[in-house]
């Protein structure tokens, strides 16, 4: 009987010891798992994903928190983060998510694996060149983009989505009767540059 009581007491002691060990274990870190796909759903291996702590840093691509490259499944994992909001820039060749294809999901949940899927799409550069001495207003796809763009100057608009564009230029001053008002069209390819030279 004494032997049986000893075995029962020893077993209970082991159970309590194991419970104590599991309750005092270190919680998992706050983790972010990012999956990068293209707009057809294909995983993007070898894509670079960079984390930023503010939207301003994301826009200017300054002061990154961390950066890593996706694996063959198009995923990358960032460990030991704070449970705050992060912003990320994913780039795969001439494709990225800069135009809003998931750049943030709000505050991360502490001590769990937070997951998100980022879609990258093709981007390029729109270049406008004013060869006259007069200023022009510039409209891109019907949207007023630059006012009084100075003469004898050029400007690049990077991170423009690939696709068809209509560039309208309207002379602001320096004309005799009516201002020059011209519209140029073209297609911007992934990684390419669409140049509009006027007048």
BELFENPE-V554027 format. One record per residue. N is the residue number from 0. OMEGA is omega in degrees with one decimal (NA if undefined). Layout:
n=N omega=OMEGA
n=N omega=OMEGA
//
This chain:
n=0 omega=178.8
n=1 omega=-179.9
n=2 omega=-179.9
n=3 omega=178.1
n=4 omega=178.8
n=5 omega=-179.6
n=6 omega=178.9
n=7 omega=-179.9
n=8 omega=179.4
n=9 omega=179.2
n=10 omega=178.7
n=11 omega=178.4
n=12 omega=179.5
n=13 omega=179.7
n=14 omega=179.9
n=15 omega=179.0
n=16 omega=179.3
n=17 omega=178.2
n=18 omega=-179.1
n=19 omega=-179.4
n=20 omega=-177.1
n=21 omega=-178.7
n=22 omega=180.0
n=23 omega=-179.5
n=24 omega=-177.5
n=25 omega=179.5
n=26 omega=178.4
n=27 omega=-178.8
n=28 omega=174.3
n=29 omega=-170.4
n=30 omega=175.0
n=31 omega=176.9
n=32 omega=-178.7
n=33 omega=173.9
n=34 omega=-177.5
n=35 omega=176.3
n=36 omega=169.5
n=37 omega=-174.8
n=38 omega=173.2
n=39 omega=179.2
n=40 omega=179.8
n=41 omega=177.8
n=42 omega=-178.0
n=43 omega=177.0
n=44 omega=-180.0
n=45 omega=177.1
n=46 omega=177.4
n=47 omega=177.5
n=48 omega=-178.4
n=49 omega=179.2
n=50 omega=175.2
n=51 omega=-178.3
n=52 omega=178.3
n=53 omega=177.7
n=54 omega=177.8
n=55 omega=177.2
n=56 omega=177.2
n=57 omega=-177.9
n=58 omega=-177.6
n=59 omega=-177.0
n=60 omega=179.1
n=61 omega=175.6
n=62 omega=178.7
n=63 omega=176.8
n=64 omega=-179.7
n=65 omega=178.3
n=66 omega=179.4
n=67 omega=-176.2
n=68 omega=-177.3
n=69 omega=178.4
n=70 omega=-176.0
n=71 omega=177.4
n=72 omega=-179.4
n=73 omega=-177.9
n=74 omega=175.1
n=75 omega=-176.7
n=76 omega=175.6
n=77 omega=-178.8
n=78 omega=173.0
n=79 omega=177.3
n=80 omega=173.8
n=81 omega=179.6
n=82 omega=-179.3
n=83 omega=179.2
n=84 omega=175.4
n=85 omega=175.5
n=86 omega=-177.3
n=87 omega=178.2
n=88 omega=179.3
n=89 omega=-179.2
n=90 omega=177.4
n=91 omega=-175.8
n=92 omega=179.4
n=93 omega=179.8
n=94 omega=174.5
n=95 omega=-178.9
n=96 omega=-172.6
n=97 omega=-176.9
n=98 omega=170.1
n=99 omega=179.9
n=100 omega=-179.0
n=101 omega=177.2
n=102 omega=178.2
n=103 omega=178.0
n=104 omega=-177.0
n=105 omega=-178.1
n=106 omega=175.0
n=107 omega=174.5
n=108 omega=-175.1
n=109 omega=170.1
n=110 omega=173.5
n=111 omega=174.6
n=112 omega=175.8
n=113 omega=-177.3
n=114 omega=175.1
n=115 omega=175.4
n=116 omega=-178.0
n=117 omega=178.4
n=118 omega=176.5
n=119 omega=178.2
n=120 omega=-174.5
n=121 omega=177.7
n=122 omega=177.6
n=123 omega=-175.9
n=124 omega=170.1
n=125 omega=-179.4
n=126 omega=176.1
n=127 omega=-178.8
n=128 omega=177.6
n=129 omega=-176.8
n=130 omega=179.4
n=131 omega=176.3
n=132 omega=-175.1
n=133 omega=177.2
n=134 omega=179.7
n=135 omega=166.6
n=136 omega=-176.6
n=137 omega=177.4
n=138 omega=178.3
n=139 omega=-176.2
n=140 omega=176.2
n=141 omega=-178.6
n=142 omega=177.6
n=143 omega=-171.5
n=144 omega=-178.9
n=145 omega=176.1
n=146 omega=178.3
n=147 omega=176.7
n=148 omega=-169.8
n=149 omega=177.3
n=150 omega=179.1
n=151 omega=179.9
n=152 omega=177.7
n=153 omega=178.8
n=154 omega=176.7
n=155 omega=172.7
n=156 omega=-177.3
n=157 omega=178.8
n=158 omega=176.6
n=159 omega=-179.5
n=160 omega=177.8
n=161 omega=-179.6
n=162 omega=-178.1
n=163 omega=-178.1
n=164 omega=172.0
n=165 omega=-179.1
n=166 omega=179.0
n=167 omega=178.2
n=168 omega=-178.7
n=169 omega=-178.3
n=170 omega=-177.7
n=171 omega=-178.1
n=172 omega=177.9
n=173 omega=179.2
n=174 omega=-178.7
n=175 omega=-177.0
n=176 omega=-179.9
n=177 omega=179.4
n=178 omega=172.4
n=179 omega=-179.1
n=180 omega=-175.7
n=181 omega=177.0
n=182 omega=179.8
n=183 omega=178.4
n=184 omega=178.3
n=185 omega=-179.1
n=186 omega=176.8
n=187 omega=179.8
n=188 omega=179.4
n=189 omega=-179.2
n=190 omega=-176.4
n=191 omega=177.7
n=192 omega=176.0
n=193 omega=-175.2
n=194 omega=175.0
n=195 omega=179.0
n=196 omega=-178.1
n=197 omega=4.1
n=198 omega=NA
//
